[in-house]
């Protein structure tokens, strides 16, 4: 049964406000456009550290371009509280390893699930190591990402690493629409594929037809 993760998030934020404290959050991000709304939304409630960890990205130049746009966004947006940024490092061999045998899977299939798990496990491990109160990801803001799957992975890793997972479906409350607005306002580089070579090839094929 599908859960209303936006309602769960609302209740969590109410509890945090009532406690009159700002817990620490390690936020996995995939790119500046997807991060924009989430950072705007959560900055009031959390001490946020952004983690850019995306070994699925096609090549180093693309990785660097997306990372630099994230740095620019964080430096330009008028946040009430400071936000830290961590570069998890470009390790494409990790994505290659989990993709082996799944090269012909469609977007959103088994290869993508392994990719979500890879990135969230790295985030959960770092959250545990550095004593964060919560961890989560911006991935659920995408209309192409299933929040039920992402939150299920988050729950599994939360149990394993002993760090609270912040349940969310950031595309709700017009989150995706707001991220598009912020992308236009700050003239953010907005790529037209998720990141990996397979999503890039699929988008190229779509554009040719």
DRENPAVO-557217 format. One record per residue (C-alpha): z, y, x. Coordinates in steps of 0.05 Angstrom, whole numbers, padded with zeros to 5 digits, always signed. Example, Ala and Ser with C-alpha at 12.3 -4.5 7.8 and 13.67 -1.06 7.14 Angstrom:
! DRENPAVO-557217
+00156-00090+00246;+00143-00021+00273;
! end
This chain:
! DRENPAVO-557217
+00000+00000+00000;-00019+00068+00027;+00038+00116+00041;+00039+00191+00032;+00050+00210+00105;+00046+00284+00090;+00105+00277+00043;+00143+00237+00096;+00129+00293+00146;+00151+00346+00097;+00218+00311+00088;+00227+00303+00164;+00214+00377+00175;+00263+00396+00120;+00317+00354+00154;+00302+00386+00221;+00306+00456+00190;+00372+00439+00156;+00401+00413+00222;+00385+00481+00254;+00358+00451+00318;+00289+00442+00349;+00281+00371+00375;+00232+00355+00431;+00163+00327+00413;+00112+00295+00459;+00046+00308+00424;-00014+00267+00445;-00077+00309+00436;-00151+00291+00440;-00182+00361+00444;-00168+00434+00431;-00199+00438+00361;-00157+00381+00334;-00095+00409+00369;-00102+00480+00341;-00075+00469+00271;-00023+00418+00292;+00007+00465+00344;+00006+00523+00295;+00040+00479+00243;+00094+00445+00286;+00112+00500+00335;+00165+00527+00288;+00202+00460+00285;+00196+00428+00354;+00199+00440+00429;+00128+00416+00441;+00099+00384+00503;+00025+00369+00497;-00001+00306+00530;-00076+00304+00544;-00089+00230+00556;-00159+00206+00537;-00188+00152+00583;-00242+00140+00531;-00279+00204+00548;-00350+00191+00574;-00348+00225+00641;-00305+00269+00685;-00344+00333+00669;-00332+00323+00594;-00259+00307+00606;-00249+00370+00647;-00286+00413+00596;-00241+00388+00539;-00178+00395+00581;-00195+00466+00602;-00208+00486+00529;-00139+00459+00512;-00107+00500+00567;-00144+00562+00542;-00123+00550+00470;-00049+00543+00489;-00053+00607+00530;-00087+00647+00475;-00055+00626+00410;+00005+00670+00389;+00059+00616+00388;+00131+00635+00372;+00158+00584+00422;+00128+00563+00489;+00086+00500+00494;+00080+00457+00557;+00017+00418+00575;+00013+00353+00615;-00051+00322+00640;-00045+00247+00635;-00102+00238+00685;-00173+00213+00677;-00171+00137+00681;-00235+00111+00648;-00225+00042+00677;-00169+00032+00626;-00216+00044+00568;-00269+00000+00600;-00219-00057+00605;-00197-00054+00532;-00270-00047+00508;-00295-00109+00543;-00328-00155+00492;-00325-00101+00438;-00384-00059+00461;-00423-00073+00397;-00367-00057+00349;-00381+00000+00300;-00343+00065+00303;-00276+00055+00270;-00276-00019+00286;-00235-00063+00333;-00253-00023+00395;-00227+00041+00365;-00162+00007+00344;-00151-00015+00416;-00166+00055+00440;-00115+00085+00392;-00064+00034+00416;-00079+00049+00489;-00068+00124+00482;-00007+00119+00437;+00026+00067+00482;+00019+00113+00542;+00049+00169+00500;+00107+00126+00475;+00122+00103+00545;+00124+00174+00572;+00166+00197+00512;+00216+00142+00529;+00216+00157+00603;+00227+00232+00594;+00277+00226+00536;+00236+00260+00482;+00264+00259+00411;+00196+00246+00378;+00124+00229+00396;+00060+00232+00354;-00015+00245+00359;-00065+00296+00332;-00115+00240+00318;-00098+00237+00243;-00128+00306+00232;-00198+00276+00237;-00230+00257+00170;-00258+00196+00208;-00189+00170+00228;-00145+00127+00183;-00074+00155+00181;-00047+00088+00156;-00072+00053+00219;-00047+00108+00266;+00022+00111+00235;+00028+00035+00235;+00013+00034+00310;+00063+00092+00319;+00117+00053+00282;+00105-00010+00324;+00110+00030+00389;+00170+00069+00364;+00207+00004+00353;+00186-00022+00422;+00203+00041+00462;+00262+00068+00422;+00233+00137+00408;+00222+00165+00338;+00150+00169+00315;+00133+00231+00276;+00094+00204+00216;+00036+00249+00196;-00032+00257+00165;-00052+00324+00193;-00117+00328+00155;-00075+00340+00092;-00055+00411+00069;-00124+00433+00090;-00106+00416+00162;-00176+00397+00182;-00204+00459+00148;-00155+00503+00185;-00173+00470+00252;-00245+00489+00239;-00225+00560+00223;-00184+00565+00287;-00241+00536+00327;-00286+00592+00302;-00234+00646+00314;-00222+00624+00386;-00294+00601+00398;-00271+00532+00419;-00318+00480+00447;-00324+00431+00389;-00356+00365+00411;-00396+00325+00360;-00370+00256+00381;-00301+00226+00390;-00305+00217+00465;-00330+00149+00487;-00400+00129+00507;-00407+00087+00444;-00390+00145+00396;-00437+00189+00436;-00494+00139+00428;-00480+00130+00354;-00481+00206+00342;-00546+00211+00382;-00577+00157+00338;-00554+00192+00275;-00585+00258+00299;-00652+00223+00313;-00658+00197+00242;
! end
